[in-house]
Amino acid sequence: MSYNALYTDLSGYYDLMCADIDYQEQSNCVRRLHQLFGNQGTRYLDLACGTGPHVEHFIGYGYQASGLDINQPMLNIAQQRCPQATFVQHDMCNFLVDAPLDLITCFLYSLHYNANIEKLMQCIESAFNALGPDGVFCFNAVDKDKIDNNSFVRHTTEFEGSHFMFQSGWHYNGDGEHQQLQLHIEKTSDNVTQSWRDNHPMVAINFAQLQQLLAPFFDVTMFEHSYDKIVPWNGKSGNAIFVCIKKENALLCQQAA
């Protein structure tokens, strides 16, 4: 089963799969970062928005919010959750917007859904082109060189008389620009268990490489992967939050080169 088919099949359970995620804390942290580094504008786009929980919180903060995702069943749920928002089905590696944005986010390591380094570069350029002056691109990422293949997260929950188990973990074979997000999902109803296993292909990159890709377009500040407090990255952690402020002279520099 392909990763797209798996997510489509389980789109109605996506929020259960992410039940242990504090969307409000994540959203509020990025809002604070935007207040510190941004242009005080409110035009907002969430890449790989899924069912729209982050969009919902930013609407509550007064943003003109929109979302983009490749999975239409997810977007259908997002539109029901946030009827006042605009949602677009599209690949995040080559998106366009009608008017300049002030903030673009990509939560839950979703930037890694770009298929390879080339696609990731296209995504970075698309974000740069979509932002207005002093616009902010904020996302989290994992350093491929610090992935522990034996580490995973798991949680269980009950829903409509069924017991669900969700497990996910990174896997990187130590070479190249591809890693996997390994998923295991079980649904047990009336002592009958259905099981889904899948490996999501994702781009693998270390932080030095990622900073190099971002540098022509953004001034980058990295923070520890903690949403309850804003702490500068310690230079060692394998997970980090990237806050990228659009460079005013980036286009001129690119043309001159």
C-alpha positions in Angstrom: 0.0 0.0 0.0 1.4 3.4 -1.0 1.8 6.1 1.6 -0.8 8.3 -0.2 -3.3 5.4 -0.2 -2.6 4.8 3.5 -3.2 8.4 4.4 -6.3 8.6 2.3 -7.7 5.4 3.8 -7.1 6.6 7.3 -7.8 10.3 6.8 -10.8 10.1 9.1 -8.5 8.8 11.9 -5.6 11.3 11.3 -6.5 13.4 14.3 -6.5 10.3 16.5 -3.1 9.4 15.2 -1.9 12.9 16.3 -3.9 12.9 19.5 -0.8 13.4 21.6 0.3 16.5 19.7 -0.3 19.8 21.4 -1.3 21.9 18.4 -2.2 24.9 20.5 1.3 25.0 22.1 3.0 24.5 18.7 0.9 27.2 17.1 1.3 29.7 20.0 5.1 29.2 19.9 5.3 29.9 16.2 3.0 32.9 16.7 5.5 34.3 19.3 8.4 33.6 17.0 6.6 35.5 14.2 6.0 38.4 16.6 9.7 38.5 17.4 11.1 38.1 13.8 8.3 38.9 11.4 6.7 42.0 9.9 3.6 41.9 12.1 1.4 41.0 9.1 -1.3 38.3 9.3 -1.4 36.7 5.9 -0.6 33.0 6.7 -0.2 29.7 4.9 0.4 26.3 6.5 2.1 23.8 4.2 1.1 20.1 4.5 -1.7 21.4 6.7 -3.5 18.0 7.0 -6.8 18.4 8.7 -6.2 22.0 9.6 -5.6 22.1 13.4 -2.8 24.6 13.2 -4.8 26.7 10.7 -7.7 26.7 13.2 -5.5 28.2 16.0 -4.0 30.9 13.7 -7.5 31.9 12.8 -8.1 32.4 16.5 -5.0 34.6 16.7 -6.5 36.9 14.0 -4.6 35.6 11.0 -6.0 35.4 7.4 -5.2 31.7 7.3 -4.9 29.2 4.5 -3.6 25.7 4.1 -2.1 23.6 1.4 -1.9 19.8 1.3 -1.6 17.1 -1.4 -4.3 14.9 0.2 -7.8 15.9 -0.7 -9.6 13.9 2.0 -7.5 15.7 4.6 -8.5 19.0 3.1 -12.1 18.1 3.1 -11.9 17.7 6.9 -9.9 20.9 7.2 -12.5 22.8 5.3 -15.2 21.6 7.7 -13.1 22.5 10.7 -12.2 26.0 9.3 -14.9 27.1 6.9 -13.5 30.6 6.8 -10.1 29.5 5.6 -8.9 28.7 2.0 -7.5 25.3 1.3 -5.7 24.2 -1.8 -4.7 20.7 -3.0 -1.1 21.0 -4.3 2.4 19.7 -3.9 4.4 22.0 -1.6 7.5 21.9 -3.8 6.2 24.2 -6.4 3.3 26.2 -5.1 2.2 29.8 -6.0 0.1 32.3 -4.1 -2.2 35.2 -5.3 -0.7 37.8 -2.9 2.4 38.0 -0.8 2.3 36.2 2.6 3.7 37.2 6.0 4.1 33.8 7.5 4.5 30.3 6.1 4.7 27.3 8.4 5.4 23.6 7.9 4.8 21.7 11.1 5.3 18.0 12.1 8.5 17.6 10.1 6.4 17.8 7.0 9.2 19.6 5.0 10.8 16.2 4.7 7.9 15.0 2.5 9.7 16.7 -0.4 11.0 13.7 -2.4 14.6 14.7 -2.7 17.1 17.6 -2.3 16.0 19.1 -5.6 12.4 19.1 -4.6 13.3 20.5 -1.2 15.2 23.3 -2.9 12.1 24.1 -5.1 10.0 24.2 -1.9 12.4 26.7 -0.3 12.3 28.9 -3.4 8.5 28.7 -3.6 8.3 29.8 0.1 10.7 32.7 -0.6 8.7 33.8 -3.7 5.4 33.6 -1.8 6.6 35.8 1.1 6.4 39.5 1.2 9.1 41.8 2.7 10.4 40.4 6.0 8.2 37.4 5.7 8.9 34.4 7.8 9.2 30.7 6.9 9.1 28.5 10.0 9.4 24.7 10.2 10.9 21.9 12.1 13.4 19.4 10.8 15.5 16.4 11.8 19.2 15.9 11.1 19.7 12.7 9.1 23.1 12.1 10.8 21.5 12.0 14.3 18.6 9.7 13.6 18.3 6.7 15.9 16.7 3.9 13.9 15.7 2.1 17.1 13.7 5.1 18.5 10.0 5.5 18.0 6.9 7.0 19.6 3.7 5.1 20.3 0.3 6.0 21.8 -3.1 4.3 22.1 -6.6 5.7 22.2 -10.2 4.6 22.1 -12.7 5.9 19.5 -16.2 4.8 18.7 -15.8 1.4 20.4 -12.5 0.6 18.8 -9.0 0.5 20.2 -6.3 2.2 18.2 -2.5 1.9 18.4 -0.2 4.4 16.5 3.5 4.0 16.2 6.0 6.0 14.1 9.8 6.3 13.9 12.6 7.6 11.6 14.8 5.2 9.7 18.0 6.3 7.8 20.4 3.8 6.3 23.4 6.1 6.7 23.8 7.1 3.1 22.1 9.2 0.5 19.3 11.7 0.5 16.4 9.5 1.4 15.0 8.4 4.8 11.8 6.8 5.9 9.0 7.6 8.3 7.9 4.1 9.4 4.3 3.8 10.5 2.4 1.1 12.2 -1.3 1.5 12.9 -3.7 -1.0 14.5 -7.4 -0.8 14.9 -9.1 -3.5 17.2 -12.9 -3.9 17.2 -14.8 -6.8 18.7 -11.4 -8.7 19.2 -10.6 -8.3 15.4 -7.5 -6.4 14.6 -6.8 -4.5 11.4 -3.2 -3.5 10.8 -1.5 -1.0 8.5 2.3 -0.7 8.0 3.9 1.7 5.7 7.2 3.5 5.0 6.9 7.1 3.9 9.8 8.1 1.6 11.2 11.4 2.8 14.2 13.6 2.0 17.2 13.1 4.3 19.4 16.1 5.0 21.7 17.3 7.8 21.5 20.7 9.3 24.6 22.0 7.7 23.2 21.1 4.3 19.8 22.6 5.1 21.4 25.9 6.2 23.3 26.0 3.0 20.2 25.6 0.9 18.4 28.3 2.9 21.3 30.8 3.1 20.8 32.5 -0.4 17.2 33.3 0.4 16.8 33.6 4.2 18.4 34.8 7.4 18.1 31.7 9.5 17.9 31.3 13.3 17.6 27.9 14.8 15.9 27.0 18.1 15.8 23.9 20.3 12.8 21.7 19.4 10.7 22.8 22.3 7.4 24.6 22.0 6.9 25.6 25.6 9.9 27.9 25.6 12.1 29.7 23.1 15.6 28.5 23.5 18.5 28.9 20.9 19.7 25.6 19.3 22.6 24.1 21.3 24.5 23.0 18.1 24.1 19.4 19.0 20.4 18.4 19.0 19.1 16.3 16.1 15.8 18.1 16.0 15.3 21.9 15.6 12.9 24.7 14.8 14.1 26.9 11.9 12.9 30.5 11.7 13.8 31.9 8.3 13.4 35.7 7.5 13.2 36.6 3.8 16.3 38.4 2.6 15.4 41.7 0.8 18.4 41.5 -1.6 18.2 37.7 -2.3 16.8 38.1 -5.8 19.5 40.7 -6.8 22.2 38.4 -5.4 20.8 35.4 -7.4 20.7 37.5 -10.6 24.2 38.8 -10.1 25.5 35.3 -9.6 
